[in-house]
Structures are given as C-alpha cells and as structure tokens.
Amino acid sequence: MSIVVFAGPSLPSAARRDVAGVEWRPPAEAGDILGMDLRPDLTICLIDGFFDHRPAVRHKEILLALSEGARVIGASSIGALRAAEMAPFGMEGVGRIHRAFADRRLTGDDEVALVHASEGQDWRPLSVPLVEVRATLCLLVRERRIAAREARRIRAAAREVHYIDRSWSSFAPRTLRSLLEAAHVPLKRADAEAALAAALTPPAQPPQPPQMVETSFLRALARSIPSRKPRPPFPVGP
C-alpha cells in the first residue's frame, strides 16, 4: 500500500518525524491529484491545500482518483471541505471539522483558511482560522472562564476580519487576549493527526469505485499541467 499525504500548516514536522511509510507532499493545488499514478493500492490523505493565490484541488480529479480505486481521505482544512462535498462518491472524512461541514453547521471556506509561512519555515501558521476561534471559545464557555454572551461577541468580531488579518489581537478585547491565546485549541492539527492515523489503518472493506465520465474539464486541466505525465483516459491533445 502506498500512502501520499498533502499537508502543510495543519501537520508540522514534529508530527511527522516518527511516521514511516508515508510520502509527504506540500499543500495540494489543482492538478496535483490528476498527475498522480492512480491505482487501487494508493491512499491519498488530503489535509491542506492552496485555494487563493493558486487554484484549489478540483472535485473532478478527486472523483477520478476514486474511480481508479484509490482510497481518498480528507480532514482539517480543504480536505475536510472536499470530503464533505465528495462523500456520496466514496471520499472519507475524518475529524470534528469535517463533521461540522458534513452536518452543515459550518459552510464558509474561510472557516479553515489561514496565512502560513513557507515550507522552509515548516508552514508555520501566521493567522488564526475561524474554526479554531470557535473551538477555543466553546472550551472557555464550557469551563466557565468566559460568559456565553461575551463569546458570541468575540466570535462575531472574528467573522468580520478577513482571514489574512485574523489574529487574536485583531478582534479580541485586550483584557481577554492572553486568555484566548493560552487556551487556543489546535483543532486543525488534531483532525490532521486523526486523518493520518486513518490512512495508516487498512479500511474495513475495499472502497467501491464510482463510475468516472471523461469530461472536457479534466482535459483542460491536464493541458494546463504539461510537466506532469498525462493519464491514459485523459490524453493531452487538441
């Protein structure tokens, strides 16, 4: 079995050191899955991905991977979004963030969006994702360290800040910033670790591949990534 994991800020190097048998790749973008050698013994674990300044990984290429018999798992960030959207076709979702999207309790892409450093700086997060603001506030309310009314005000303020600028200091009252920073719930990392564990565990039963229909979209996407070897069902051509 071959396991490929697309990860960045949700799963820092410290969480990868003792994991054997995994091919680590940077956050996914459009064409990354299409350009893979898709086969039944492949497990793709989609955690992080680009979506703003680079085109996001496409649903059609995930569908292609599933139709070729590959196992595709999603969690934490764009993986959670895609897993909620592609569940009817056999993509597996893992973690609390995925469940929230699958149940429609969360709907916005910016819930998981953040700014991060480069690979050379271990993809260090430079902003706070809204989904972790929510998790942190819920924790503090459960522990009765802040009132529910105050938590709702902070959450509303956080939603008004663009994800690029979203930090505790950008929306939290000065008197509560230290408390919030200290209580910060790393929900995306927890879900990413759960997805990695799922990828390392053989499924209870083999996936049932959906039927794939060749589309002009995949042909166009294949033409846009000429450096990658085109797959036989979707040749690059006029």
PyRosetta script that sets phi, psi and omega in degrees:
from pyrosetta import init, pose_from_sequence

init()
pose = pose_from_sequence("MSIVVFAGPSLPSAARRDVAGVEWRPPAEAGDILGMDLRPDLTICLIDGFFDHRPAVRHKEILLALSEGARVIGASSIGALRAAEMAPFGMEGVGRIHRAFADRRLTGDDEVALVHASEGQDWRPLSVPLVEVRATLCLLVRERRIAAREARRIRAAAREVHYIDRSWSSFAPRTLRSLLEAAHVPLKRADAEAALAAALTPPAQPPQPPQMVETSFLRALARSIPSRKPRPPFPVGP")
pose.set_psi(1, 135.6)
pose.set_omega(1, 178.6)
pose.set_phi(2, -110.0)
pose.set_psi(2, 132.8)
pose.set_omega(2, -178.2)
pose.set_phi(3, -121.5)
pose.set_psi(3, 124.5)
pose.set_omega(3, 177.0)
pose.set_phi(4, -118.5)
pose.set_psi(4, 128.2)
pose.set_omega(4, -178.2)
pose.set_phi(5, -119.3)
pose.set_psi(5, 124.0)
pose.set_omega(5, 174.1)
pose.set_phi(6, -95.6)
pose.set_psi(6, 109.0)
pose.set_omega(6, -175.1)
pose.set_phi(7, -146.5)
pose.set_psi(7, 152.7)
pose.set_omega(7, 177.9)
pose.set_phi(8, -143.7)
pose.set_psi(8, -110.7)
pose.set_omega(8, -175.4)
pose.set_phi(9, -65.9)
pose.set_psi(9, -22.3)
pose.set_omega(9, -179.2)
pose.set_phi(10, -74.6)
pose.set_psi(10, -19.2)
pose.set_omega(10, -176.2)
pose.set_phi(11, -139.5)
pose.set_psi(11, 84.9)
pose.set_omega(11, -177.1)
pose.set_phi(12, -66.0)
pose.set_psi(12, 169.5)
pose.set_omega(12, -174.3)
pose.set_phi(13, -59.7)
pose.set_psi(13, -30.4)
pose.set_omega(13, 179.8)
pose.set_phi(14, -60.8)
pose.set_psi(14, -28.8)
pose.set_omega(14, -179.6)
pose.set_phi(15, -87.6)
pose.set_psi(15, -2.1)
pose.set_omega(15, -175.9)
pose.set_phi(16, -110.6)
pose.set_psi(16, -16.4)
pose.set_omega(16, -168.5)
pose.set_phi(17, -58.4)
pose.set_psi(17, -40.8)
pose.set_omega(17, -174.0)
pose.set_phi(18, -97.3)
pose.set_psi(18, 14.3)
pose.set_omega(18, -177.9)
pose.set_phi(19, -99.8)
pose.set_psi(19, 116.5)
pose.set_omega(19, -179.5)
pose.set_phi(20, -101.3)
pose.set_psi(20, 157.3)
pose.set_omega(20, 174.7)
pose.set_phi(21, 76.9)
pose.set_psi(21, 22.4)
pose.set_omega(21, -178.8)
pose.set_phi(22, -124.9)
pose.set_psi(22, 136.3)
pose.set_omega(22, 172.3)
pose.set_phi(23, -96.5)
pose.set_psi(23, 115.6)
pose.set_omega(23, -177.4)
pose.set_phi(24, -89.7)
pose.set_psi(24, 132.3)
pose.set_omega(24, 175.5)
pose.set_phi(25, -127.8)
pose.set_psi(25, 154.6)
pose.set_omega(25, 178.9)
pose.set_phi(26, -67.9)
pose.set_psi(26, 173.8)
pose.set_omega(26, 178.6)
pose.set_phi(27, -48.9)
pose.set_psi(27, 139.7)
pose.set_omega(27, -174.0)
pose.set_phi(28, -77.7)
pose.set_psi(28, 152.2)
pose.set_omega(28, 171.3)
pose.set_phi(29, -137.1)
pose.set_psi(29, 174.4)
pose.set_omega(29, -178.0)
pose.set_phi(30, -55.4)
pose.set_psi(30, 130.9)
pose.set_omega(30, 178.2)
pose.set_phi(31, 97.8)
pose.set_psi(31, -17.8)
pose.set_omega(31, -177.3)
pose.set_phi(32, -64.3)
pose.set_psi(32, -40.5)
pose.set_omega(32, 178.9)
pose.set_phi(33, -78.6)
pose.set_psi(33, -38.3)
pose.set_omega(33, 178.1)
pose.set_phi(34, -57.9)
pose.set_psi(34, -35.9)
pose.set_omega(34, -177.6)
pose.set_phi(35, -82.7)
pose.set_psi(35, 2.9)
pose.set_omega(35, -179.0)
pose.set_phi(36, -84.9)
pose.set_psi(36, 161.7)
pose.set_omega(36, 172.9)
pose.set_phi(37, -83.5)
pose.set_psi(37, 91.2)
pose.set_omega(37, -173.4)
pose.set_phi(38, -81.7)
pose.set_psi(38, 129.2)
pose.set_omega(38, -176.5)
pose.set_phi(39, -159.2)
pose.set_psi(39, 164.4)
pose.set_omega(39, -175.0)
pose.set_phi(40, -64.1)
pose.set_psi(40, -23.9)
pose.set_omega(40, -178.4)
pose.set_phi(41, -91.5)
pose.set_psi(41, 13.3)
pose.set_omega(41, -179.1)
pose.set_phi(42, -101.1)
pose.set_psi(42, 134.3)
pose.set_omega(42, 170.8)
pose.set_phi(43, -115.0)
pose.set_psi(43, 124.5)
pose.set_omega(43, 177.3)
pose.set_phi(44, -107.3)
pose.set_psi(44, 123.6)
pose.set_omega(44, 177.3)
pose.set_phi(45, -109.8)
pose.set_psi(45, 104.8)
pose.set_omega(45, -177.6)
pose.set_phi(46, -95.4)
pose.set_psi(46, 113.1)
pose.set_omega(46, 179.9)
pose.set_phi(47, -112.8)
pose.set_psi(47, -69.5)
pose.set_omega(47, -178.5)
pose.set_phi(48, -105.0)
pose.set_psi(48, 154.7)
pose.set_omega(48, 177.6)
pose.set_phi(49, -161.5)
pose.set_psi(49, 156.4)
pose.set_omega(49, 176.1)
pose.set_phi(50, -80.9)
pose.set_psi(50, 154.2)
pose.set_omega(50, 179.0)
pose.set_phi(51, -155.1)
pose.set_psi(51, -9.5)
pose.set_omega(51, -174.7)
pose.set_phi(52, -104.7)
pose.set_psi(52, -73.4)
pose.set_omega(52, -178.7)
pose.set_phi(53, -82.2)
pose.set_psi(53, -5.9)
pose.set_omega(53, 172.9)
pose.set_phi(54, -133.0)
pose.set_psi(54, 149.2)
pose.set_omega(54, -179.2)
pose.set_phi(55, -66.3)
pose.set_psi(55, 137.8)
pose.set_omega(55, -176.6)
pose.set_phi(56, -74.4)
pose.set_psi(56, 156.2)
pose.set_omega(56, 176.1)
pose.set_phi(57, -58.0)
pose.set_psi(57, 135.7)
pose.set_omega(57, -171.3)
pose.set_phi(58, -91.7)
pose.set_psi(58, 151.1)
pose.set_omega(58, 178.0)
pose.set_phi(59, -62.5)
pose.set_psi(59, -38.6)
pose.set_omega(59, -176.5)
pose.set_phi(60, -63.9)
pose.set_psi(60, -36.1)
pose.set_omega(60, 179.9)
pose.set_phi(61, -73.8)
pose.set_psi(61, -30.1)
pose.set_omega(61, 172.9)
pose.set_phi(62, -66.5)
pose.set_psi(62, -42.6)
pose.set_omega(62, 177.7)
pose.set_phi(63, -61.1)
pose.set_psi(63, -39.1)
pose.set_omega(63, 177.7)
pose.set_phi(64, -62.1)
pose.set_psi(64, -44.8)
pose.set_omega(64, 179.2)
pose.set_phi(65, -59.7)
pose.set_psi(65, -43.7)
pose.set_omega(65, 179.6)
pose.set_phi(66, -64.3)
pose.set_psi(66, -40.0)
pose.set_omega(66, -178.2)
pose.set_phi(67, -68.1)
pose.set_psi(67, -24.1)
pose.set_omega(67, 177.0)
pose.set_phi(68, -84.6)
pose.set_psi(68, 1.8)
pose.set_omega(68, 177.2)
pose.set_phi(69, 92.7)
pose.set_psi(69, 1.5)
pose.set_omega(69, 178.3)
pose.set_phi(70, -71.1)
pose.set_psi(70, 149.8)
pose.set_omega(70, 174.4)
pose.set_phi(71, -91.5)
pose.set_psi(71, 129.4)
pose.set_omega(71, -178.2)
pose.set_phi(72, -124.4)
pose.set_psi(72, 122.7)
pose.set_omega(72, -178.4)
pose.set_phi(73, -117.2)
pose.set_psi(73, 140.3)
pose.set_omega(73, 179.0)
pose.set_phi(74, -132.6)
pose.set_psi(74, 146.7)
pose.set_omega(74, 179.5)
pose.set_phi(75, -165.5)
pose.set_psi(75, 166.1)
pose.set_omega(75, 163.1)
pose.set_phi(76, 76.1)
pose.set_psi(76, -59.8)
pose.set_omega(76, -174.1)
pose.set_phi(77, -127.6)
pose.set_psi(77, -119.3)
pose.set_omega(77, 178.2)
pose.set_phi(78, -62.7)
pose.set_psi(78, -24.8)
pose.set_omega(78, 176.0)
pose.set_phi(79, -61.8)
pose.set_psi(79, -38.2)
pose.set_omega(79, 177.7)
pose.set_phi(80, -67.7)
pose.set_psi(80, -41.3)
pose.set_omega(80, 178.6)
pose.set_phi(81, -62.0)
pose.set_psi(81, -50.8)
pose.set_omega(81, -177.0)
pose.set_phi(82, -66.0)
pose.set_psi(82, -36.1)
pose.set_omega(82, 179.6)
pose.set_phi(83, -64.8)
pose.set_psi(83, -38.4)
pose.set_omega(83, 177.6)
pose.set_phi(84, -65.6)
pose.set_psi(84, -37.2)
pose.set_omega(84, -178.5)
pose.set_phi(85, -77.6)
pose.set_psi(85, -31.7)
pose.set_omega(85, -173.3)
pose.set_phi(86, -103.8)
pose.set_psi(86, 8.3)
pose.set_omega(86, -179.7)
pose.set_phi(87, -55.8)
pose.set_psi(87, -39.9)
pose.set_omega(87, -180.0)
pose.set_phi(88, -61.6)
pose.set_psi(88, -17.6)
pose.set_omega(88, -178.1)
pose.set_phi(89, -102.6)
pose.set_psi(89, 1.4)
pose.set_omega(89, 173.9)
pose.set_phi(90, 109.7)
pose.set_psi(90, 1.2)
pose.set_omega(90, 175.9)
pose.set_phi(91, -72.2)
pose.set_psi(91, 137.2)
pose.set_omega(91, -177.4)
pose.set_phi(92, -95.1)
pose.set_psi(92, 131.5)
pose.set_omega(92, 175.9)
pose.set_phi(93, -106.1)
pose.set_psi(93, 144.3)
pose.set_omega(93, -178.1)
pose.set_phi(94, -133.5)
pose.set_psi(94, 140.0)
pose.set_omega(94, 169.9)
pose.set_phi(95, 100.0)
pose.set_psi(95, 170.1)
pose.set_omega(95, -176.3)
pose.set_phi(96, -68.5)
pose.set_psi(96, -37.1)
pose.set_omega(96, -179.0)
pose.set_phi(97, -66.0)
pose.set_psi(97, -45.2)
pose.set_omega(97, 177.6)
pose.set_phi(98, -59.4)
pose.set_psi(98, -44.6)
pose.set_omega(98, -178.7)
pose.set_phi(99, -60.4)
pose.set_psi(99, -38.9)
pose.set_omega(99, -179.5)
pose.set_phi(100, -65.5)
pose.set_psi(100, -39.1)
pose.set_omega(100, 176.4)
pose.set_phi(101, -70.7)
pose.set_psi(101, -40.9)
pose.set_omega(101, -179.3)
pose.set_phi(102, -63.4)
pose.set_psi(102, -35.0)
pose.set_omega(102, 179.6)
pose.set_phi(103, -86.4)
pose.set_psi(103, 0.0)
pose.set_omega(103, -179.2)
pose.set_phi(104, 66.8)
pose.set_psi(104, 19.3)
pose.set_omega(104, 172.8)
pose.set_phi(105, -76.1)
pose.set_psi(105, -24.8)
pose.set_omega(105, 171.2)
pose.set_phi(106, -121.8)
pose.set_psi(106, 142.8)
pose.set_omega(106, -178.6)
pose.set_phi(107, -134.4)
pose.set_psi(107, -25.4)
pose.set_omega(107, -174.1)
pose.set_phi(108, -85.3)
pose.set_psi(108, 136.8)
pose.set_omega(108, 177.0)
pose.set_phi(109, -61.3)
pose.set_psi(109, -30.2)
pose.set_omega(109, -176.4)
pose.set_phi(110, -71.5)
pose.set_psi(110, -5.5)
pose.set_omega(110, 175.4)
pose.set_phi(111, -61.0)
pose.set_psi(111, -33.7)
pose.set_omega(111, -176.2)
pose.set_phi(112, -109.5)
pose.set_psi(112, -2.9)
pose.set_omega(112, -175.8)
pose.set_phi(113, -73.7)
pose.set_psi(113, 144.2)
pose.set_omega(113, 174.1)
pose.set_phi(114, -156.5)
pose.set_psi(114, 167.0)
pose.set_omega(114, 173.3)
pose.set_phi(115, -99.5)
pose.set_psi(115, 141.5)
pose.set_omega(115, -179.1)
pose.set_phi(116, -142.4)
pose.set_psi(116, 163.2)
pose.set_omega(116, 178.5)
pose.set_phi(117, -77.2)
pose.set_psi(117, -178.9)
pose.set_omega(117, -178.1)
pose.set_phi(118, -80.6)
pose.set_psi(118, 173.6)
pose.set_omega(118, 177.8)
pose.set_phi(119, -59.3)
pose.set_psi(119, -36.5)
pose.set_omega(119, 179.2)
pose.set_phi(120, -63.0)
pose.set_psi(120, -20.7)
pose.set_omega(120, 176.7)
pose.set_phi(121, -109.0)
pose.set_psi(121, 24.2)
pose.set_omega(121, 174.4)
pose.set_phi(122, 61.9)
pose.set_psi(122, 31.9)
pose.set_omega(122, 175.9)
pose.set_phi(123, 56.3)
pose.set_psi(123, 30.4)
pose.set_omega(123, -173.8)
pose.set_phi(124, -55.6)
pose.set_psi(124, 127.4)
pose.set_omega(124, 177.4)
pose.set_phi(125, -62.7)
pose.set_psi(125, 137.5)
pose.set_omega(125, -179.8)
pose.set_phi(126, -115.8)
pose.set_psi(126, -1.6)
pose.set_omega(126, 174.2)
pose.set_phi(127, -145.0)
pose.set_psi(127, 173.3)
pose.set_omega(127, -175.9)
pose.set_phi(128, -107.4)
pose.set_psi(128, 121.6)
pose.set_omega(128, 178.0)
pose.set_phi(129, -69.8)
pose.set_psi(129, 143.7)
pose.set_omega(129, -176.7)
pose.set_phi(130, -58.8)
pose.set_psi(130, -35.2)
pose.set_omega(130, -178.2)
pose.set_phi(131, -63.2)
pose.set_psi(131, -29.9)
pose.set_omega(131, 177.8)
pose.set_phi(132, -82.6)
pose.set_psi(132, -25.6)
pose.set_omega(132, 170.8)
pose.set_phi(133, -62.5)
pose.set_psi(133, -46.6)
pose.set_omega(133, 179.0)
pose.set_phi(134, -59.4)
pose.set_psi(134, -47.7)
pose.set_omega(134, -177.4)
pose.set_phi(135, -62.7)
pose.set_psi(135, -39.1)
pose.set_omega(135, -179.8)
pose.set_phi(136, -67.1)
pose.set_psi(136, -43.4)
pose.set_omega(136, 179.0)
pose.set_phi(137, -64.9)
pose.set_psi(137, -40.0)
pose.set_omega(137, 178.0)
pose.set_phi(138, -61.9)
pose.set_psi(138, -41.7)
pose.set_omega(138, 178.9)
pose.set_phi(139, -61.3)
pose.set_psi(139, -46.3)
pose.set_omega(139, -177.7)
pose.set_phi(140, -67.4)
pose.set_psi(140, -33.6)
pose.set_omega(140, 176.7)
pose.set_phi(141, -68.6)
pose.set_psi(141, -43.6)
pose.set_omega(141, 178.3)
pose.set_phi(142, -60.5)
pose.set_psi(142, -37.5)
pose.set_omega(142, -179.8)
pose.set_phi(143, -83.5)
pose.set_psi(143, 0.2)
pose.set_omega(143, 178.5)
pose.set_phi(144, 59.9)
pose.set_psi(144, 37.6)
pose.set_omega(144, 178.2)
pose.set_phi(145, -96.3)
pose.set_psi(145, -19.2)
pose.set_omega(145, 168.4)
pose.set_phi(146, -140.6)
pose.set_psi(146, 158.2)
pose.set_omega(146, -179.8)
pose.set_phi(147, -80.7)
pose.set_psi(147, 151.7)
pose.set_omega(147, -179.7)
pose.set_phi(148, -60.2)
pose.set_psi(148, -37.4)
pose.set_omega(148, 179.6)
pose.set_phi(149, -63.1)
pose.set_psi(149, -42.2)
pose.set_omega(149, 178.5)
pose.set_phi(150, -65.7)
pose.set_psi(150, -39.5)
pose.set_omega(150, 178.4)
pose.set_phi(151, -62.3)
pose.set_psi(151, -40.4)
pose.set_omega(151, 178.8)
pose.set_phi(152, -65.1)
pose.set_psi(152, -37.8)
pose.set_omega(152, 178.1)
pose.set_phi(153, -64.9)
pose.set_psi(153, -43.0)
pose.set_omega(153, -179.8)
pose.set_phi(154, -65.9)
pose.set_psi(154, -42.9)
pose.set_omega(154, 179.1)
pose.set_phi(155, -60.9)
pose.set_psi(155, -43.0)
pose.set_omega(155, 179.4)
pose.set_phi(156, -63.6)
pose.set_psi(156, -39.4)
pose.set_omega(156, 178.7)
pose.set_phi(157, -66.0)
pose.set_psi(157, -39.5)
pose.set_omega(157, 180.0)
pose.set_phi(158, -64.6)
pose.set_psi(158, -37.0)
pose.set_omega(158, -179.2)
pose.set_phi(159, -65.9)
pose.set_psi(159, -24.7)
pose.set_omega(159, -179.0)
pose.set_phi(160, -81.1)
pose.set_psi(160, -10.2)
pose.set_omega(160, -178.9)
pose.set_phi(161, -94.9)
pose.set_psi(161, 131.6)
pose.set_omega(161, 177.6)
pose.set_phi(162, -61.2)
pose.set_psi(162, 145.6)
pose.set_omega(162, -173.0)
pose.set_phi(163, -58.9)
pose.set_psi(163, -28.8)
pose.set_omega(163, 179.5)
pose.set_phi(164, -63.7)
pose.set_psi(164, -35.1)
pose.set_omega(164, -174.9)
pose.set_phi(165, -101.8)
pose.set_psi(165, 4.7)
pose.set_omega(165, -172.2)
pose.set_phi(166, -77.3)
pose.set_psi(166, 106.5)
pose.set_omega(166, 174.5)
pose.set_phi(167, -136.0)
pose.set_psi(167, 164.1)
pose.set_omega(167, -178.9)
pose.set_phi(168, -57.9)
pose.set_psi(168, -37.4)
pose.set_omega(168, -178.0)
pose.set_phi(169, -72.3)
pose.set_psi(169, -16.6)
pose.set_omega(169, -177.2)
pose.set_phi(170, -81.3)
pose.set_psi(170, -15.5)
pose.set_omega(170, -176.8)
pose.set_phi(171, -143.1)
pose.set_psi(171, -18.0)
pose.set_omega(171, -176.0)
pose.set_phi(172, -86.9)
pose.set_psi(172, 144.0)
pose.set_omega(172, 174.2)
pose.set_phi(173, -57.5)
pose.set_psi(173, 142.1)
pose.set_omega(173, -177.0)
pose.set_phi(174, -56.3)
pose.set_psi(174, -35.0)
pose.set_omega(174, -177.3)
pose.set_phi(175, -69.5)
pose.set_psi(175, -16.2)
pose.set_omega(175, -176.7)
pose.set_phi(176, -112.7)
pose.set_psi(176, -3.2)
pose.set_omega(176, -174.3)
pose.set_phi(177, -60.6)
pose.set_psi(177, -45.1)
pose.set_omega(177, -178.9)
pose.set_phi(178, -63.0)
pose.set_psi(178, -40.0)
pose.set_omega(178, 178.4)
pose.set_phi(179, -62.8)
pose.set_psi(179, -46.1)
pose.set_omega(179, -178.6)
pose.set_phi(180, -65.5)
pose.set_psi(180, -43.9)
pose.set_omega(180, -180.0)
pose.set_phi(181, -62.9)
pose.set_psi(181, -40.8)
pose.set_omega(181, -179.3)
pose.set_phi(182, -69.6)
pose.set_psi(182, -30.5)
pose.set_omega(182, -177.5)
pose.set_phi(183, -92.5)
pose.set_psi(183, -0.9)
pose.set_omega(183, -175.0)
pose.set_phi(184, -45.1)
pose.set_psi(184, 122.1)
pose.set_omega(184, -180.0)
pose.set_phi(185, -91.8)
pose.set_psi(185, 113.2)
pose.set_omega(185, 180.0)
pose.set_phi(186, -78.4)
pose.set_psi(186, 66.0)
pose.set_omega(186, -172.1)
pose.set_phi(187, -63.7)
pose.set_psi(187, -38.0)
pose.set_omega(187, -178.6)
pose.set_phi(188, -65.0)
pose.set_psi(188, -39.8)
pose.set_omega(188, 178.3)
pose.set_phi(189, -66.0)
pose.set_psi(189, -42.6)
pose.set_omega(189, 179.6)
pose.set_phi(190, -58.9)
pose.set_psi(190, -43.1)
pose.set_omega(190, 179.4)
pose.set_phi(191, -68.7)
pose.set_psi(191, -37.3)
pose.set_omega(191, 178.6)
pose.set_phi(192, -63.7)
pose.set_psi(192, -41.6)
pose.set_omega(192, 178.1)
pose.set_phi(193, -64.8)
pose.set_psi(193, -37.6)
pose.set_omega(193, 177.3)
pose.set_phi(194, -65.9)
pose.set_psi(194, -38.4)
pose.set_omega(194, 178.7)
pose.set_phi(195, -66.9)
pose.set_psi(195, -40.0)
pose.set_omega(195, 178.3)
pose.set_phi(196, -62.8)
pose.set_psi(196, -42.3)
pose.set_omega(196, 177.4)
pose.set_phi(197, -62.0)
pose.set_psi(197, -39.0)
pose.set_omega(197, 178.5)
pose.set_phi(198, -65.7)
pose.set_psi(198, -39.2)
pose.set_omega(198, -179.7)
pose.set_phi(199, -65.8)
pose.set_psi(199, -32.0)
pose.set_omega(199, -179.5)
pose.set_phi(200, -80.9)
pose.set_psi(200, -8.3)
pose.set_omega(200, -179.6)
pose.set_phi(201, -105.1)
pose.set_psi(201, 122.9)
pose.set_omega(201, 179.1)
pose.set_phi(202, -58.6)
pose.set_psi(202, 141.8)
pose.set_omega(202, 179.7)
pose.set_phi(203, -66.0)
pose.set_psi(203, 154.4)
pose.set_omega(203, 179.9)
pose.set_phi(204, -63.7)
pose.set_psi(204, -33.0)
pose.set_omega(204, 177.7)
pose.set_phi(205, -145.0)
pose.set_psi(205, 151.2)
pose.set_omega(205, -178.8)
pose.set_phi(206, -61.1)
pose.set_psi(206, 143.8)
pose.set_omega(206, 177.8)
pose.set_phi(207, -65.8)
pose.set_psi(207, 151.5)
pose.set_omega(207, 176.9)
pose.set_phi(208, -99.5)
pose.set_psi(208, 104.6)
pose.set_omega(208, -174.8)
pose.set_phi(209, -63.3)
pose.set_psi(209, 134.0)
pose.set_omega(209, 174.2)
pose.set_phi(210, -75.7)
pose.set_psi(210, 163.8)
pose.set_omega(210, 177.1)
pose.set_phi(211, -78.8)
pose.set_psi(211, 133.9)
pose.set_omega(211, 179.8)
pose.set_phi(212, -106.0)
pose.set_psi(212, 133.8)
pose.set_omega(212, 177.1)
pose.set_phi(213, -111.3)
pose.set_psi(213, 128.3)
pose.set_omega(213, 179.2)
pose.set_phi(214, -62.0)
pose.set_psi(214, 135.5)
pose.set_omega(214, -178.3)
pose.set_phi(215, -128.8)
pose.set_psi(215, 156.0)
pose.set_omega(215, 176.8)
pose.set_phi(216, -66.1)
pose.set_psi(216, -27.7)
pose.set_omega(216, 179.6)
pose.set_phi(217, -62.4)
pose.set_psi(217, -45.8)
pose.set_omega(217, -179.4)
pose.set_phi(218, -67.2)
pose.set_psi(218, -34.0)
pose.set_omega(218, 175.7)
pose.set_phi(219, -62.5)
pose.set_psi(219, -43.5)
pose.set_omega(219, 179.8)
pose.set_phi(220, -65.1)
pose.set_psi(220, -40.7)
pose.set_omega(220, 179.2)
pose.set_phi(221, -65.3)
pose.set_psi(221, -40.3)
pose.set_omega(221, 178.1)
pose.set_phi(222, -62.7)
pose.set_psi(222, -38.0)
pose.set_omega(222, 178.6)
pose.set_phi(223, -67.5)
pose.set_psi(223, -27.0)
pose.set_omega(223, -177.8)
pose.set_phi(224, -79.7)
pose.set_psi(224, -9.7)
pose.set_omega(224, 179.3)
pose.set_phi(225, -124.1)
pose.set_psi(225, 62.4)
pose.set_omega(225, -174.9)
pose.set_phi(226, -62.5)
pose.set_psi(226, -19.9)
pose.set_omega(226, -179.5)
pose.set_phi(227, -73.3)
pose.set_psi(227, -14.9)
pose.set_omega(227, -179.8)
pose.set_phi(228, -96.9)
pose.set_psi(228, 147.7)
pose.set_omega(228, -179.7)
pose.set_phi(229, -68.7)
pose.set_psi(229, 120.4)
pose.set_omega(229, -179.3)
pose.set_phi(230, -68.0)
pose.set_psi(230, 143.2)
pose.set_omega(230, -179.6)
pose.set_phi(231, -80.6)
pose.set_psi(231, 145.3)
pose.set_omega(231, -177.6)
pose.set_phi(232, -52.2)
pose.set_psi(232, -43.0)
pose.set_omega(232, -176.9)
pose.set_phi(233, -67.9)
pose.set_psi(233, -19.0)
pose.set_omega(233, -175.6)
pose.set_phi(234, -130.4)
pose.set_psi(234, 70.2)
pose.set_omega(234, -176.7)
pose.set_phi(235, -65.6)
pose.set_psi(235, 147.0)
pose.set_omega(235, 175.3)
pose.set_phi(236, -81.9)
pose.set_psi(236, 121.7)
pose.set_omega(236, -178.0)
pose.set_phi(237, -171.8)
pose.set_psi(237, -179.0)
pose.set_omega(237, -179.2)
pose.set_phi(238, -69.1)
pose.dump_pdb("model.pdb")
